[in-house]
Amino acid sequence: MENWAELDRRYLMPTYSSLKLPIAIEKGEGNYLYDTEGKAYLDLFTGLAVNVVGHSHPKIVRALKEQGERFLHISNVYLNPPAIRLAKRLSDLTIGGKVFFTNSGAEASEAAVKFIHKYQQKKAPDREGIVVLKKGFHGRTLGALKLTRQPGVYQDFPLPPYKIIEIEPGNFEELEEAIKQKPLAVLMEPVLGSAGIYPLPEDYLQKAEELCKTNHVLLCMDEIQTGIGRTGTLFAYEQAGIEPDLILFAKGVGGGLPLGGIISKPDLSDLFAPGDHGTTFAPSPLSSALGNTVLDILLEDGLLDRSRQVSSCLWGQLTDLKASCNHLIEDIRGKGFMTGIVLKGNPENAKTLRTNLLNDGILIDVTQKTIIRLLPPLTLTNTDVDRFIETFKKHLLSLDKG
Ligand SMILES: *Cc1c(COP(=O)(O)O)cnc(C)c1O
């Protein structure tokens, strides 16, 4: 058999080498991945919040085949029915305006930056700058990287000259002060993801909406990780009862294929004029067909409702675990199936647990060194939850001995 680890080291630039696990994946089915030796792994990572309906869902595979037999790519010069249908559904389910599709999350952030500057040119020439949150993550291409406020991620690169105003997440006064500086937009993740799973309080999101509305500032929600049912509603902002002006989406929306984009409110939907933005590949008809299938499964088959029950079972069990292991668990935080287990004690604990769970056939993620991040598929079952908790608890308690 090929030595995939050795070939990976030789031929792929080492940008992911500190994260990479030594298993070569052969196939996926439901909530499990299988490696080339046939070992099964319960997938609580879903390729970073992408496979929301699990692996090789029969409806996804059927949609892939059906659209694959029709056409894969046509460009934006002809009408693209799967994408038009998806745009209509995303619009109807959210803030009612038009969609611009991209191939990835970073490109959705890039589109948002351009869109916000069209707002400046056409509607708000006396305003400047985008308010972003400390430790926020919005992508790694140069235009998006300026918005990403994580030390170690952006410092080494030349950033574009547009202005940003950085504030502490959840701090009302800093938000008010920032709005006084007459910015164009406020951009935030409703639950900060790679920063370490920080849910913004609902009253903070409501305050942001109120301040933005009265001051003609665009409220932009980066739902790239939180969207498509991850936090228990189709988009996380819904739970605060607010209406953003712009929504960024990607990750789960294409059912495993690359797809992202932005949705605006109707009164802003014609800020991009012909020629203002574009890309060859997006919206991929194939990704769009899968996107429609994801929405069918979440909304028509009732998976979104069902996932809320399973996620509350997970939260209940994690809360109990924390109560019995207070010396090892600092906090459990997040929303729905976007869950962070903040560890304390030896800073290596998270990595040790990741390795030990891998050996026992469970895949989890670690972010910010000490935080276990769970991003399971929405198809997770109560049995999967029980298995995870039991295995996790066993390895957590064994940390005491080591
Ligand atoms: C993943 C992510 C991005 C970037 O998406 P890519 O597809 O990796 O470019 C942007 N914002 C948030 C909140 C994300 O989680």
The ligand as an ORCA input file, in Angstrom:
! r2SCAN-3c Opt
* xyz 0 1
  C     -14.063     28.881      7.447
  C     -14.455     30.287      7.657
  C     -14.166     31.281      6.706
  C     -13.335     30.996      5.481
  O     -13.901     30.057      4.636
  P     -12.956     29.281      3.567
  O     -13.920     28.512      2.744
  O     -12.011     28.438      4.361
  O     -12.235     30.310      2.791
  C     -14.635     32.551      6.944
  N     -15.355     32.846      8.045
  C     -15.657     31.918      8.964
  C     -16.473     32.288     10.152
  C     -15.207     30.612      8.822
  O     -15.470     29.706      9.764
*
